[in-house]
Amino acid sequence: MRIQIATTITHCALGAILAVPAALACRYNVRDAGFVDLDEEPYHLYVRAPAAVAPETARALEETAQRVFEDCNVWCEVLRPETDPDHPGLDHFHDQPAGDRPTARLVSPDGQTLAIAVPEPGPALASDWAQRLEPLVTSAKREEMVRVASETFAAVVLFEGADATENQAARAAILEGIETVRTQMEWLPKAIAKPPALVVVGAAERALDTVLEWSLGIEAERRSELRAAVIYGRARWIGPLMTAAEISALNVARLVSIIGADCECGMDISWTRGTRLPVRWPAERHAAVTRELGFDPESPMVKMEVARIVGRSSFMRGMPLGAAGYREIELGAVEPPSSNPPPAVSPRPRLEELPDLSETNRLAAREAAAPPAAEPMGVWTGTVWTAGGLTLAIVAAGVWLVLRAARKQRDL
């Protein structure tokens, strides 16, 4: 009996030793958290249907939209001013006359609105309405961006302008920044299989997807100007929209490097949640991402943990981004968008406010190549040594009990 007890104690102690590193390690990086939907504010498609609009027409508009948006982060709601005159969605129609026909507005989580034409009621209403809704959530270029962002480190999207020389310089700068990140990927706290990739939206292609540029806050009169954005995870736009003067290898490397950072390393990461683009996220894409990540981003337990990480970043707001490394945030469950508000997100930072994690990775590379130096015992180091000392004491006690029991058996 004593031998069995001692063996059990020894096994538990060894388990405790192995558990110490796992307990101190963070399972997620910023990229991982970017695939987790914490019920952030979606895009709202509000359809204003005055009293003159027949109930069956209003119902057809809503049901068709819900079908088209089934795998998307767009939420449709038909508004009846006569029955709900105080609905906040009606605030987006103040610049339109009421009239007798339905009208629609797409509202971004960032606040900008886009008027959407509603087809005439009739036998073809559902099909005509579906055709007008499809471009709100998909395009060939957005599909490419979603694929690249979900399969690689991140997608650096270049919206080319009218000047060919500027376009070429921007491409070269982005590729140089991507190469900087690629050479440092082996020093990341968690491995990412593929480096960032460049996605180019040519000047002619920009006219084919005005919703994409609208979602990034690019005004119609500026759609011929050079711009760049970084998209990662579940089609999240992280950081500011870069102008021609801001597109440099350094800025690209600094912004992209943050995506590979450990979620638990002390910095406010709430702002990295960014704004999700209006896109489709079908079951096939989710299954592929789950296999690649090694966990299900839709798991309630994963959402709770990422929400905790994101929520812990809230108190960091107002401090410089580099003041204390990385931090964490809180995420909610999946419910109708308006009933379960998501965690607060820090404002989108300016490029000059971003911490230079690419430099951190360079230092990590140099430290790994250098011989180890003696360091003072920190809080976590002390914790590990204390836990290790206690565990070894338990092991020693277990071994002593085993030897003592063995001697008594020999004496018998």
Summary of the structure (lengths in Angstrom):
residues: 412
radius of gyration: 27.1
end to end distance: 15.6
largest distance: 103.1
contacts: 1279
relative contact order: 0.15
helix: 50%
strand: 13%
